[in-house]
């Protein structure tokens, strides 16, 4: 009786404590409610991830399985390649390559395919240029994505980060640059009549006019131009053409950006497919050479971008110090021209020198000494360190390839000329010369 009384009294004393436990968040009832809420949320997520009723999985173009050279003929002969050979039938005997029908048919097909490829290439030149530019950008961003992958960042996230940084950098650069360019171009347009008037009033032009009648000749040509309807229509057509060119440029930029994203995302699969097209006995060598070429191209793009940025920054600082007009606009021109290897920096220096002559020969001399001294420093100290993992091309070959690339494809051809020349030199050294040394 005493024990029961003590237990009952103890139970009555502990009732407030039990109520306190029930009101605390760690009670079994609260935990049960949380568990049911989590289970409901998990069930909702699973339902959302399930396909719709009647939906089929999306078809994917996958690489066929890779077999050893000893098991491929037996698998095809026995129809044991996962049902593929048995499904599509067994291959019959091949026609002899010396058969006249085979030779004539294959020759005709070869000529027809060559003509078809030529026709397609001649009618899709702009698209091919966009594809080359997008592939060039993708190869340039691939080292950055690979570096992020080595830091255990998933490839899709790395691609988004790389492209986002590129877009933000380019967009911020142009957002800062365009207002200044517009302002400085407006200043040029406003000051142009003053420059023309000063030139006409100069002693040099007066002597030239007295000798050759330049003023009367200019007035006659202006009257003909104003009174010619075709000339005025040409001006209107030029304005329309400029608008069309601007629209095509924006559209092309969007296409190149989208293609760069797709190429960057599918680059490992594209490489794998390309390697599978090579014979099995040479696949390892093809893969090694291709990886070396793509690595060199990617490092070259990043290195050239860094070199161009440093070149434009130094030119802007010097122009701001010595007082060259339109410094920011000219720095943008220097950055664009510096992307062209070897000759780009020289052309940019000459352009800025011509503009700096408007402020006096002293300004031009100071800028020329500083800038061309920097070009020598860049050639011997900056570029070798930035480009040490990129490409190594002899100077004569680099100049010839840049000129040839610029003549064929313009600025894009000049940009991809050195990586292309490096790839060709690598293939010649590793394939042709090795083969010749064996004979």
Beta strands, then each sheet from edge to edge (+ up, - down):
end
